[in-house]
Amino acid sequence: MKNIKKYILLLLGLTFLVSCQEEDKNIGDLDAPTNLVVEAVIQGQDANNPYGDGTGVVNFKAHADNAISYKYAFSDGNTKNVPSGEFAYAFNTNGIIEYTVTVIAFGKGGVSTTTTLMLTVFSDFSDLEAVDFLTDGTSKEWYWSASEPGHLGVGPNSTDETQNYFGFWYQAAPWEKAASPDSSCLYDNVLTFSVENGQLKFVLDNGGKTFFNTAFEGVVGGSAGTDMCYDYDVSGLKNVTLSPSTSVVTMNANAATQTRGTLMNFSDNGFMGYYIGQSTYEILSLTRNRMVVRAIMGNDPGLAWYHTFTTTRPVQNPTTDYTNLVWSDEFNIDGAPDATKWGYDLGAGGWGNQEAQNYTNSATNSVVSNGNLVITAINSGGNYTSARLKSENKFEFTYGKVEVRAKLPVGGGTWPAIWMLGANYDQAGFTWPACGEIDIMEHKGNVPNVIHGTLHYPGNSGGNGNGNTTTITGASTDFHVYKTIWSPTSIQIFVDDVLFHSVPNSNAVPFNHDFFLILNVAMGGTFGGAIDPGFTQSSMEVDYVRVYQ
């Protein structure tokens, strides 16, 4: 059947002024939009098919002078906010049905102009199997398939059929977004599909927060400049209509294996967990327990996002615990630290961070006493001394669990650290940060009880490290266990067995070779900050260091 588009042009003047306000000197005249024009194109409409080709698809385009956004309201109960005024809507009630469409053009300050048109549209599209898979005939919950590579991805929305049906540019690693509270809310989503009186319905439970693409942070007044979790109300039951897809994927030679060809259209700006300014999703594949969808970025038609869902809520598998103790120091012999296990970094010079201390091997700065290693930073007339112990060339290892029980120093400017450095740091091509650094614990005396866990590597050096924080009690008065579990698949950082930072490991990051241990107390610098003028001395006490593999 020839698909001849017939345009319904509605040239309308100012028909209805919804709101009227005093002039606001800050935003200018609050003029209602004028000359509202709405164009509707019923897909497949011709002389033989006056109500369309059965897809139920109508392409709308609205324009008005002084308009900054548009809203469509349909007599089937659905609404759609469309800043550009242009979008496609699918009427999915089977038969030849007359619909009322109300179009509202908004100007500054919310003043608006409204018009109404009547359309008669034929639809005979259905995908009953999709409804059954989504709901099991009643209601079913779906979750992000977080343990699956590529559960979130992005690629081009182009005619290149080698790239346009999957996350060609980016595919999230398993549990990638769980690594930071800025993104972990994504995995809290519960998507419920149900059927009520033959109508497909949808509810999103986001746990109170939604993961926003940075391009839409303005919706919630955000300013992070990166994808971020924000408080956002998504309550309310949405209608879901199904319609045939005409995306670029459907034009591919292998389209039959790449897409189901069914679109899900969510009412009232409904969306599937990740906010990209889109309410229409193409089902690429669907079974009773797995679904892959594709959606075009709301403000960029050149981008296509991919989401994968499952009906079994994934549980983040803990890294295989390492239980074989291979190296330790219990600090049970008083005197100098065990020379078979520890060496020293010596000298001043800021250590790349504008630090104030001079590292020594003096017993006044590092000594084993009463079952603890004691590293003491001392102020000697404005000159600071301290110690930095390391296991370099004595014990180096790849993968394992590190546990350090320690009590931290007190005082503004103190900067204690328990960390690991790539053993190849002194080799050409592997100097820091290419060698990798794992900071199991860092603490600022100026910000007591806030513990930092951070990874440094190319693109994530200095203040741009890949890190997170957690707040504990008594960091400088009580002993706590600082721990990392480092495996080929992840680096996890804990305090007292509570995980607070996790980063996926792969060949793309430098955490797959030998590292050595470092214990130190720095003073001041870019991280430690201003040193309290009244500081005299304070110590980090270490009860034990244990490494398991």
Secondary structure per residue as TSV (DSSP state, phi and psi in degrees):
chain	resnum	aa	ss	phi	psi
A	1	M	-	360.0	129.2
A	2	K	-	-68.5	137.6
A	3	N	-	-101.6	86.5
A	4	I	-	-99.7	117.9
A	5	K	-	-82.5	129.4
A	6	K	E	-111.7	125.6
A	7	Y	E	-91.2	132.6
A	8	I	E	-105.0	106.9
A	9	L	E	-101.2	123.5
A	10	L	E	-116.8	105.5
A	11	L	E	-98.2	112.5
A	12	L	-	-126.0	141.9
A	13	G	-	-86.0	-162.9
A	14	L	-	-70.2	115.0
A	15	T	-	-106.6	-32.0
A	16	F	-	-158.3	121.5
A	17	L	B	-94.4	112.2
A	18	V	-	-78.0	-43.2
A	19	S	-	-135.5	151.8
A	20	C	-	-138.5	129.6
A	21	Q	-	-135.0	160.8
A	22	E	-	-65.5	153.6
A	23	E	-	-63.1	131.0
A	24	D	B	-101.1	117.1
A	25	K	T	-63.2	-19.9
A	26	N	T	-82.2	-29.5
A	27	I	T	-114.4	-0.1
A	28	G	B	91.1	-172.1
A	29	D	-	-63.9	136.3
A	30	L	-	-94.2	73.2
A	31	D	-	-86.5	131.1
A	32	A	-	-67.2	145.1
A	33	P	-	-58.1	146.3
A	34	T	E	-126.2	168.3
A	35	N	E	55.0	47.1
A	36	L	E	-67.2	122.5
A	37	V	E	-120.8	128.1
A	38	V	E	-121.2	126.3
A	39	E	E	-112.7	129.0
A	40	A	E	-123.8	131.8
A	41	V	E	-122.6	111.5
A	42	I	E	-82.1	120.4
A	43	Q	T	-63.7	129.7
A	44	G	T	79.0	12.2
A	45	Q	-	-76.9	128.5
A	46	D	-	-151.4	-171.9
A	47	A	S	-61.6	-33.1
A	48	N	S	-85.5	-18.1
A	49	N	-	-132.6	73.9
A	50	P	T	-65.1	-16.9
A	51	Y	T	-112.3	12.9
A	52	G	-	106.1	179.5
A	53	D	S	-92.3	7.9
A	54	G	B	97.5	-9.2
A	55	T	B	-74.7	-24.1
A	56	G	-	79.1	6.8
A	57	V	E	-86.4	132.1
A	58	V	E	-127.7	129.2
A	59	N	E	-96.0	122.1
A	60	F	E	-108.8	146.3
A	61	K	E	-144.4	121.3
A	62	A	E	-118.3	145.6
A	63	H	E	-150.0	139.5
A	64	A	E	-149.7	147.2
A	65	D	E	-66.2	138.7
A	66	N	T	69.1	14.7
A	67	A	-	-89.8	140.9
A	68	I	-	-115.3	-10.5
A	69	S	E	-166.1	166.1
A	70	Y	E	-137.3	153.7
A	71	K	E	-134.0	137.1
A	72	Y	E	-110.7	135.5
A	73	A	E	-125.9	128.1
A	74	F	E	-111.3	146.9
A	75	S	T	-70.1	-7.1
A	76	D	T	-85.3	4.8
A	77	G	S	101.2	-4.7
A	78	N	-	-97.6	152.2
A	79	T	E	-132.8	160.0
A	80	K	E	-151.6	123.3
A	81	N	E	-86.8	128.0
A	82	V	E	-134.3	95.6
A	83	P	T	-53.6	-39.0
A	84	S	T	-80.7	-19.7
A	85	G	S	86.5	-5.2
A	86	E	E	-120.1	125.1
A	87	F	E	-168.0	170.3
A	88	A	E	-109.4	136.9
A	89	Y	E	-125.2	141.2
A	90	A	E	-111.7	117.7
A	91	F	-	-84.1	125.8
A	92	N	-	-115.0	5.8
A	93	T	S	-77.2	121.2
A	94	N	S	-66.6	139.7
A	95	G	E	118.9	-176.4
A	96	I	E	-98.3	107.4
A	97	I	E	-123.3	138.4
A	98	E	E	-92.8	129.1
A	99	Y	E	-119.3	148.3
A	100	T	E	-101.0	130.6
A	101	V	E	-121.5	121.8
A	102	T	E	-105.8	129.0
A	103	V	E	-118.2	127.4
A	104	I	E	-117.2	125.4
A	105	A	E	-102.9	124.6
A	106	F	E	-102.2	138.6
A	107	G	-	-110.4	-166.3
A	108	K	G	-61.2	142.3
A	109	G	G	71.8	6.8
A	110	G	G	91.8	-2.9
A	111	V	-	-63.1	148.1
A	112	S	E	-149.3	161.9
A	113	T	E	-127.6	139.1
A	114	T	E	-127.5	144.4
A	115	T	E	-141.7	161.4
A	116	T	E	-130.8	141.6
A	117	L	E	-134.7	159.0
A	118	M	E	-113.3	135.3
A	119	L	E	-132.0	139.4
A	120	T	E	-111.0	120.4
A	121	V	E	-130.5	140.6
A	122	F	E	-102.9	131.2
A	123	S	E	-135.0	131.9
A	124	D	-	-133.1	19.7
A	125	F	-	-80.4	139.2
A	126	S	-	-153.6	152.5
A	127	D	-	-139.9	74.5
A	128	L	H	-63.6	-32.8
A	129	E	H	-64.9	-39.5
A	130	A	H	-62.0	-43.2
A	131	V	H	-61.3	-41.8
A	132	D	H	-64.8	-44.8
A	133	F	H	-62.5	-41.0
A	134	L	H	-68.7	-31.8
A	135	T	H	-121.7	-13.0
A	136	D	T	55.7	28.2
A	137	G	T	86.0	-14.5
A	138	T	S	-131.6	-78.6
A	139	S	E	-156.1	142.6
A	140	K	E	-150.4	143.7
A	141	E	E	-98.1	143.2
A	142	W	E	-126.1	151.0
A	143	Y	E	-135.8	155.3
A	144	W	E	-60.0	133.7
A	145	S	-	-82.3	66.6
A	146	A	T	-63.5	-25.8
A	147	S	T	-82.4	-3.1
A	148	E	S	-99.5	128.2
A	149	P	T	-57.3	136.8
A	150	G	T	80.0	16.1
A	151	H	S	-63.3	-21.7
A	152	L	E	-130.6	129.9
A	153	G	E	-154.1	169.2
A	154	V	E	-146.1	148.3
A	155	G	E	-156.8	-174.8
A	156	P	E	-79.8	142.3
A	157	N	-	-96.8	78.7
A	158	S	S	-132.8	179.8
A	159	T	S	-88.5	4.4
A	160	D	-	-75.6	100.2
A	161	E	T	-75.3	-0.6
A	162	T	T	-87.2	-10.2
A	163	Q	T	-128.4	-17.6
A	164	N	T	-90.7	9.3
A	165	Y	T	-121.6	8.9
A	166	F	T	-156.1	174.4
A	167	G	T	-73.8	76.5
A	168	F	S	-66.8	-35.6
A	169	W	S	-88.9	-30.6
A	170	Y	E	-157.1	136.2
A	171	Q	E	-136.2	122.0
A	172	A	-	-63.4	138.4
A	173	A	-	-73.2	159.7
A	174	P	T	-52.7	128.6
A	175	W	T	60.6	21.7
A	176	E	G	-56.8	-42.8
A	177	K	G	-77.6	-7.8
A	178	A	G	-77.7	-10.0
A	179	A	G	-71.8	-15.3
A	180	S	-	-144.7	142.6
A	181	P	T	-64.8	-15.2
A	182	D	T	-69.5	-18.9
A	183	S	T	-132.3	-14.7
A	184	S	G	-65.4	-19.1
A	185	C	G	-60.6	-20.9
A	186	L	G	-55.5	-39.4
A	187	Y	G	-81.5	-1.5
A	188	D	G	-83.9	-9.3
A	189	N	-	-64.4	136.1
A	190	V	E	-123.3	118.7
A	191	L	E	-106.0	119.0
A	192	T	E	-113.1	121.8
A	193	F	E	-105.5	139.1
A	194	S	E	-146.1	167.2
A	195	V	E	-121.1	126.5
A	196	E	E	-130.1	114.1
A	197	N	T	53.6	40.9
A	198	G	T	82.5	-3.8
A	199	Q	E	-100.8	128.8
A	200	L	E	-74.1	129.3
A	201	K	E	-121.4	162.4
A	202	F	E	-147.5	137.8
A	203	V	E	-132.4	132.6
A	204	L	E	-106.6	123.3
A	205	D	E	-105.1	109.5
A	206	N	-	-101.1	7.3
A	207	G	T	67.3	12.8
A	208	G	T	100.8	-16.7
A	209	K	E	-130.0	146.0
A	210	T	E	-123.3	139.9
A	211	F	E	-82.6	113.4
A	212	F	E	-100.3	134.5
A	213	N	-	-65.3	138.4
A	214	T	G	-57.5	-25.9
A	215	A	G	-65.5	-16.5
A	216	F	G	-118.9	17.9
A	217	E	G	-63.3	-22.3
A	218	G	G	-63.8	-22.1
A	219	V	G	-60.3	-32.5
A	220	V	G	-113.9	13.4
A	221	G	T	72.5	23.6
A	222	G	-	-78.0	160.7
A	223	S	-	-146.0	22.7
A	224	A	-	-68.7	-29.2
A	225	G	S	76.5	12.6
A	226	T	S	-152.1	163.9
A	227	D	-	-55.9	138.8
A	228	M	E	-155.5	148.5
A	229	C	E	-82.2	128.7
A	230	Y	E	-130.4	150.3
A	231	D	E	-59.6	131.1
A	232	Y	-	-159.7	129.2
A	233	D	-	-85.9	117.4
A	234	V	-	-116.7	16.2
A	235	S	-	-63.8	156.7
A	236	G	S	117.1	141.3
A	237	L	-	-82.7	128.1
A	238	K	E	-106.1	146.3
A	239	N	E	-83.8	145.4
A	240	V	E	-123.8	120.4
A	241	T	E	-106.6	146.0
A	242	L	E	-107.1	141.7
A	243	S	E	-150.4	163.0
A	244	P	E	-74.9	144.2
A	245	S	-	-89.6	143.7
A	246	T	-	-124.6	30.3
A	247	S	S	-68.4	172.1
A	248	V	G	-62.8	-27.0
A	249	V	G	-65.7	-36.9
A	250	T	G	-66.0	-15.8
A	251	M	G	-91.9	-7.5
A	252	N	S	-67.5	152.8
A	253	A	T	-61.4	-32.7
A	254	N	T	-103.9	28.8
A	255	A	H	-55.8	-34.0
A	256	A	H	-61.3	-26.5
A	257	T	H	-102.9	-2.6
A	258	Q	H	-109.8	-19.5
A	259	T	-	-150.8	148.4
A	260	R	-	-77.2	-26.7
A	261	G	-	84.7	15.6
A	262	T	E	-114.3	133.1
A	263	L	E	-98.3	140.7
A	264	M	E	-105.6	124.2
A	265	N	E	-113.3	116.4
A	266	F	E	-95.8	132.4
A	267	S	S	-75.7	164.8
A	268	D	T	51.2	41.4
A	269	N	T	60.8	29.4
A	270	G	-	-63.7	152.1
A	271	F	-	-152.2	167.6
A	272	M	S	-102.8	49.5
A	273	G	S	99.9	-43.0
A	274	Y	E	-105.4	120.7
A	275	Y	E	-81.6	110.1
A	276	I	S	-126.0	18.1
A	277	G	S	69.3	33.3
A	278	Q	-	-137.7	142.4
A	279	S	-	-123.5	9.0
A	280	T	E	-122.1	129.0
A	281	Y	E	-130.7	133.6
A	282	E	E	-90.6	127.3
A	283	I	E	-78.8	114.4
A	284	L	E	-83.5	-44.5
A	285	S	E	-147.8	149.8
A	286	L	E	-155.0	126.3
A	287	T	-	-127.7	-171.3
A	288	R	S	-70.5	-18.0
A	289	N	S	-132.1	7.0
A	290	R	E	-150.7	141.0
A	291	M	E	-143.4	136.0
A	292	V	E	-122.3	128.0
A	293	V	E	-124.6	161.2
A	294	R	E	-130.1	135.4
A	295	A	E	-140.8	141.7
A	296	I	E	-84.2	134.0
A	297	M	-	-53.8	132.5
A	298	G	T	-60.2	-31.5
A	299	N	T	-113.5	9.3
A	300	D	-	-148.5	95.7
A	301	P	T	-66.3	-4.8
A	302	G	T	-87.0	-5.0
A	303	L	E	-114.2	137.2
A	304	A	E	-122.9	128.0
A	305	W	E	-101.0	149.2
A	306	Y	E	-125.0	131.9
A	307	H	E	-125.7	138.6
A	308	T	E	-120.9	132.1
A	309	F	E	-126.0	159.0
A	310	T	E	-140.5	158.0
A	311	T	S	-91.9	-6.8
A	312	T	S	-106.2	116.9
A	313	R	-	-64.3	119.8
A	314	P	-	-66.7	147.4
A	315	V	-	-116.4	127.0
A	316	Q	-	-66.4	110.7
A	317	N	-	-67.0	126.4
A	318	P	-	-64.2	147.5
A	319	T	-	-56.0	139.3
A	320	T	-	-49.6	120.1
A	321	D	-	-71.0	139.9
A	322	Y	-	-96.6	124.5
A	323	T	-	-121.9	-5.2
A	324	N	-	-92.3	109.5
A	325	L	E	-69.1	117.3
A	326	V	E	-110.5	-18.0
A	327	W	E	-161.9	140.6
A	328	S	E	-161.5	163.1
A	329	D	E	-139.5	117.4
A	330	E	-	-93.7	-7.3
A	331	F	-	55.0	49.6
A	332	N	-	-96.7	-6.0
A	333	I	S	-113.9	116.2
A	334	D	-	-64.1	149.4
A	335	G	B	125.3	-151.9
A	336	A	S	-70.0	150.2
A	337	P	-	-55.9	149.0
A	338	D	-	-59.5	113.9
A	339	A	T	-68.8	-16.6
A	340	T	T	-79.8	-11.5
A	341	K	T	-118.0	-26.5
A	342	W	-	-131.5	137.9
A	343	G	E	-117.3	-173.7
A	344	Y	E	-127.7	145.0
A	345	D	E	-93.0	134.6
A	346	L	-	-124.1	149.1
A	347	G	B	108.9	179.9
A	348	A	-	-113.0	-143.1
A	349	G	S	97.8	3.7
A	350	G	G	87.5	-20.7
A	351	W	G	54.2	33.2
A	352	G	G	79.8	-2.1
A	353	N	T	-129.0	15.8
A	354	Q	T	60.5	32.7
A	355	E	B	-71.6	156.0
A	356	A	-	-98.5	-15.0
A	357	Q	E	-85.7	159.5
A	358	N	E	-111.7	122.0
A	359	Y	E	-82.7	134.2
A	360	T	-	-128.6	171.8
A	361	N	-	-109.0	19.7
A	362	S	-	-72.2	146.9
A	363	A	T	-65.1	-20.7
A	364	T	T	-69.6	-21.5
A	365	N	T	-105.0	-24.4
A	366	S	E	-150.8	126.8
A	367	V	E	-157.5	151.6
A	368	V	E	-96.9	124.2
A	369	S	E	-149.4	130.2
A	370	N	T	53.7	40.2
A	371	G	T	83.4	8.0
A	372	N	E	-131.4	146.8
A	373	L	E	-81.4	126.8
A	374	V	E	-115.7	114.0
A	375	I	E	-106.4	118.3
A	376	T	E	-117.9	127.2
A	377	A	E	-92.7	132.2
A	378	I	E	-128.3	136.5
A	379	N	E	-96.2	116.4
A	380	S	E	-115.7	85.0
A	381	G	T	62.6	37.2
A	382	G	T	92.0	-5.8
A	383	N	E	-104.0	128.4
A	384	Y	E	-107.3	135.6
A	385	T	E	-120.7	153.9
A	386	S	E	-163.4	-165.6
A	387	A	-	-141.7	149.2
A	388	R	E	-134.2	109.0
A	389	L	E	-97.9	146.0
A	390	K	E	-146.4	152.2
A	391	S	-	-97.2	13.4
A	392	E	T	-53.8	133.2
A	393	N	T	65.3	2.5
A	394	K	T	-114.7	-41.0
A	395	F	-	-150.2	116.0
A	396	E	-	-133.1	145.7
A	397	F	B	-155.2	161.5
A	398	T	S	-121.3	120.8
A	399	Y	S	70.0	145.2
A	400	G	E	150.3	-176.0
A	401	K	E	-112.6	131.2
A	402	V	E	-116.0	128.0
A	403	E	E	-124.3	129.5
A	404	V	E	-132.0	119.8
A	405	R	E	-98.4	120.9
A	406	A	E	-148.5	157.0
A	407	K	E	-119.4	134.6
A	408	L	-	-96.7	155.9
A	409	P	-	-70.0	168.9
A	410	V	-	-124.8	150.4
A	411	G	S	125.8	137.8
A	412	G	T	-59.2	128.7
A	413	G	T	99.2	-15.5
A	414	T	E	-69.8	142.6
A	415	W	E	-141.1	77.9
A	416	P	E	-77.3	150.1
A	417	A	E	-148.1	142.0
A	418	I	E	-122.3	114.7
A	419	W	E	-153.0	176.9
A	420	M	E	-137.2	142.4
A	421	L	E	-127.1	140.9
A	422	G	E	-59.0	128.4
A	423	A	T	-67.7	-12.3
A	424	N	T	-94.1	16.9
A	425	Y	T	-59.7	-24.1
A	426	D	T	-98.0	10.2
A	427	Q	S	-98.3	146.1
A	428	A	T	-56.4	131.0
A	429	G	T	87.4	-6.9
A	430	F	-	-123.5	11.6
A	431	T	-	-61.3	159.5
A	432	W	T	-58.2	137.7
A	433	P	T	-94.2	7.8
A	434	A	T	-63.2	-23.1
A	435	C	T	-75.6	-22.8
A	436	G	-	89.1	145.7
A	437	E	E	-144.2	133.0
A	438	I	E	-117.4	108.7
A	439	D	E	-93.9	102.8
A	440	I	E	-71.6	-37.1
A	441	M	E	-151.7	129.7
A	442	E	E	-134.8	147.8
A	443	H	E	-143.9	138.0
A	444	K	-	-103.8	122.5
A	445	G	T	-61.3	-23.7
A	446	N	T	-76.8	-14.4
A	447	V	S	-132.4	75.0
A	448	P	T	-58.4	142.8
A	449	N	T	75.6	0.0
A	450	V	E	-94.4	115.3
A	451	I	E	-99.8	131.3
A	452	H	E	-104.6	136.3
A	453	G	E	-125.0	125.0
A	454	T	E	-145.4	145.4
A	455	L	E	-114.5	136.8
A	456	H	E	-118.1	135.6
A	457	Y	B	-166.1	171.8
A	458	P	T	-51.8	129.4
A	459	G	T	88.6	-10.3
A	460	N	B	-138.1	51.2
A	461	S	-	-103.7	168.3
A	462	G	G	54.1	-135.8
A	463	G	G	-71.3	-4.2
A	464	N	G	-99.1	19.4
A	465	G	-	-60.7	154.6
A	466	N	E	-85.5	94.6
A	467	G	E	-142.5	178.0
A	468	N	E	-153.7	168.5
A	469	T	E	-128.9	159.4
A	470	T	E	-142.9	150.3
A	471	T	E	-108.0	129.2
A	472	I	-	-121.1	179.7
A	473	T	S	-112.7	144.2
A	474	G	-	66.7	37.0
A	475	A	T	-60.2	-32.1
A	476	S	T	-105.6	0.5
A	477	T	T	-117.6	-18.4
A	478	D	S	-129.5	157.5
A	479	F	-	-83.0	139.1
A	480	H	E	-132.4	155.8
A	481	V	E	-99.7	118.9
A	482	Y	E	-102.2	128.4
A	483	K	E	-141.1	146.7
A	484	T	E	-130.9	143.8
A	485	I	E	-116.7	112.5
A	486	W	E	-113.4	117.4
A	487	S	-	-132.4	174.8
A	488	P	S	-64.0	-15.6
A	489	T	S	-108.9	-18.1
A	490	S	E	-163.1	161.7
A	491	I	E	-123.2	117.0
A	492	Q	E	-115.0	141.6
A	493	I	E	-124.5	133.6
A	494	F	E	-130.5	156.8
A	495	V	E	-126.8	124.2
A	496	D	T	51.2	44.0
A	497	D	T	67.9	12.1
A	498	V	E	-101.7	115.7
A	499	L	E	-69.7	129.8
A	500	F	E	-130.4	-5.0
A	501	H	E	-154.1	137.5
A	502	S	E	-144.1	133.7
A	503	V	E	-130.0	128.9
A	504	P	E	-62.5	140.4
A	505	N	-	-103.2	145.6
A	506	S	-	-163.0	178.6
A	507	N	T	-69.3	-9.6
A	508	A	T	-82.9	-9.8
A	509	V	S	-125.6	153.6
A	510	P	S	-88.1	56.8
A	511	F	-	-126.2	43.5
A	512	N	S	-136.5	35.5
A	513	H	S	-147.3	-179.4
A	514	D	-	-65.1	139.6
A	515	F	E	-125.8	161.3
A	516	F	E	-126.6	165.3
A	517	L	E	-93.1	147.9
A	518	I	E	-138.3	135.9
A	519	L	E	-125.9	127.5
A	520	N	E	-158.4	163.9
A	521	V	E	-127.3	112.2
A	522	A	E	-95.6	168.8
A	523	M	E	-129.0	130.1
A	524	G	B	67.7	-140.9
A	525	G	H	81.0	-176.2
A	526	T	H	-66.5	-24.8
A	527	F	H	-100.0	-45.5
A	528	G	H	-67.2	-31.2
A	529	G	-	79.0	-163.7
A	530	A	S	-62.2	135.7
A	531	I	-	-88.9	130.9
A	532	D	-	-60.4	123.0
A	533	P	T	-57.8	-23.9
A	534	G	T	-89.5	3.2
A	535	F	-	-67.0	133.7
A	536	T	-	-112.5	-58.8
A	537	Q	E	-166.0	156.2
A	538	S	E	-161.7	157.5
A	539	S	E	-127.8	149.7
A	540	M	E	-98.2	125.5
A	541	E	E	-107.0	129.0
A	542	V	E	-116.3	118.5
A	543	D	E	-76.9	-42.6
A	544	Y	E	-161.0	159.6
A	545	V	E	-128.8	125.7
A	546	R	E	-133.8	135.5
A	547	V	E	-122.4	128.3
A	548	Y	E	-116.7	145.8
A	549	Q	-	-137.0	360.0
